[in-house]
Amino acid sequence: MKLGTLSLENNLILAPLLDITTSPYRRFCRKLNKVGLVSVPMLYTKRIEKNPRSIEQYLHKIEEERPVSIQLIGSNGLALKKSIDFLSSYKFDILDINAGCPSKRAIRAKEGGYLLKDLDLLNSILNIAVKYSSQPVSLKIRTGFTHNDNLREIIQTLKNSGISYLIIHGRSIQAKFNGSMLNLDAIKEIKNSLNIPIIGNGDIDNPIFAKEFLDYTNVDALMIGRGSMGNPEIFKQVDEFLTNSKLVKFENNLHKWKDFGNIYESCIDDYLKDNPNLLYCAEEYKFRELKRNMIWLTKGINDSVNIRVKIARTKNLYDLKEKLAEIYV
């Protein structure tokens, strides 16, 4: 599909989830599925401005993951410009601006989701991004700050912003991830009001709802984040259902879990190879990355609670490998 000037393999996108969709995670999802676009989780512009080397580990071998976007969060124009200058040495495809993060930290710093109640500030940030970025600029938002009471003002702000496409999560900032607050009508209104590609996001964790979401809102693409945690084949399932109307259920067992683990470990090793930018040692990185993902990947396995407890108690990579070998048997 075409997303602005970008050609993608399909209309499915892996969301940027902080501390979750790391480079090994993104590589893992692409090993198992066709994923049109993946994204580096949000990088703070103030952090890049003060210490750009501190974020280099998140960009290691980024060119191998194309098409890939890099998401920035911040509200200081100078820090944003300096961040864009720093990123110019990397090969990526989209510069994404975060105006949807609902965390208290973001709101206190007047960035992320805060921008939806200060549209003048949002407009100035987008102007800088579009002016100075050599990559197309996208924006990720929610339906509003409190509810969707200023949705029309948000739409007006975006009409002449120069962004290439918009990603919208169907909840307000204050709703956070409340399951009952997903608002597909707001997404539909935005889709009908803007003449740029719109990507829908929120609670897409199975093929049937993915199609319902797509059919109701008529968005151009779907972004999946939390739905991939524990079900790394979600993109394949959705793609098969949208393309061929074939419903493939996710089934897991110890043998498949072991295969997942081996594939994930190889993705970690690929990322770690010749990586001089780690903030802590490679063994510790591998332990943390493999441990949390092997816990998520127990989804659907018999006795998964007991397995997760055993893994959670491991203290280092050697301990984790021993425990995994014991469980595999």
C-alpha positions, 0 to 999 in steps of 0.5 A, a space after each residue: 500500500 501507499 502511505 503518503 510517498 512510502 510504499 508498504 508491504 501491507 496496511 499493518 503497522 507495529 505501534 511504538 510502545 515504550 520499553 516494549 517494541 525494542 529492536 529485537 521485538 520489531 525484528 521478531 515480529 517481522 520474522 513471523 509476519 509481514 508488517 508494513 511499518 515498524 517504529 522506534 518507541 518515543 525518544 525525548 527531544 530534551 534528552 537528545 539535545 542534552 546527551 545525544 549519545 544516550 539514545 544511540 543504542 535505540 538506533 543501532 542498525 536502524 537501516 536494517 529495519 526499513 521501512 521504519 519510523 522514529 517517534 519524537 516527543 517534546 514541546 521545545 522547538 529548539 530541542 526538536 530542531 536539534 533532534 532532527 539534526 542529530 537524526 539526519 545521519 540515520 537512514 529511516 523513513 518517517 519522523 513521527 511526532 507524539 501528541 498522544 502519550 497520556 503519562 503524567 510525566 508527559 502532561 507535566 512536561 507539556 508534551 505528548 498528550 498535553 499538546 491536544 489542549 494547546 493546539 497553538 503549541 502543537 501547530 508550532 511543533 509540527 511547523 518545525 518538524 515539517 520544515 526541518 525534517 528531510 523525511 515525511 512527518 507523521 503525527 500520533 494523537 488521541 481523540 482529545 484531551 478530556 473527551 473529544 470536545 475539541 475534535 473539530 479544532 484538532 482537525 482544523 489544526 491538522 488540515 494545513 499542517 503539512 504532515 504526510 499521515 495521521 495516526 489516531 488512538 480512539 480514546 482521549 488522553 484522560 481515558 488512558 486505556 479504559 476498555 469501555 472508552 474506545 471511540 470509533 466514531 471520532 476516528 471516522 469523523 477524522 477520516 472523513 474530514 482530512 485528505 491524508 492517510 489515516 491510521 487507526 489504533 486501539 484494542 486491535 487484538 484479533 482479526 475479526 475486530 480488526 476488520 470491524 474497525 477497518 470497515 466502520 472507520 474506513 481508515 487506510 491502515 491499522 496500528 497494532 501494539 499491545 495486541 502483539 504482546 503474547 501473540 506475535 502472529 497477530 499481524 499474520 492472522 489479521 492480514 490473512 483475514 483481511 485478504 482471504 477472509 480466513 480466520 486463523 486462531 492463535 494456538 500455543 504450546 511448549 514446542 511452539 513457545 520454545 521455537 519462539 524463544 529461539 527466534 527471539 534470541 537470534 533477534 537479540 543476538 543480531 541486534 547486539 552484534 557490533 553494538 558499542 552503544 549499550 547502556 549496560 552490558 550485553 549479557 544483562 541486556 539479553 537477560 532482560 529482553 529475553 526474560 520479559 518476552 518469554 513471560 509474554 509468550 506463554 499466552 495460551 500455554 497449559 500451566 502458563 501461570 506456573 511457568 511465568 512464576 518460574 521465569 520471573 524468579 530468575 536473576 541472570 541470563 545463566 539462571 534464565 537459560 537453565 530454567 527454560 531448559 528445564 521447562 522445555 523438557 
